């Protein structure tokens, strides 16, 4: 399956989980900024490389930090702060779910005919 299709599915699932948790900050895939789309593509490649949810999260953190993001109590795109820039074990369950769902979508769509 094309990576664009997988990326959209992963992004929209993540967006739905965030919305269910009261986070309305993630736009639909079609309106997502380039940096957000790039992050999704990177996550797909990491998952395809066999990463566990914990490894996916650590790779996401490394990518965010490489692009100037840092830990902050609130997610703020302009200030590049994010509360999930912590070790995987310190993430609330609700946040760890996103890594499991992301990986499951990639594996399912990669194996689709």
JOUR-V378625 format. One record per pair of residues at least 12 apart in sequence whose ideal C-beta (glycine too) atoms are under 6 Angstrom apart, sorted by the first residue. I is the first residue (numbers start at 1). J is the second residue. Records with the same first field share a line. If there is no record, write none. Layout:
I = J / J
This chain:
1 = 109 / 112
6 = 44 / 106 / 109
7 = 40 / 41
8 = 29
9 = 105
10 = 40 / 102 / 105
11 = 29 / 40
12 = 29
13 = 101 / 105
14 = 98
17 = 98
21 = 94
42 = 63
44 = 106
46 = 59
47 = 103 / 106
53 = 99 / 100 / 103
54 = 88
56 = 99
57 = 88 / 99
61 = 85
68 = 80
69 = 82
71 = 85
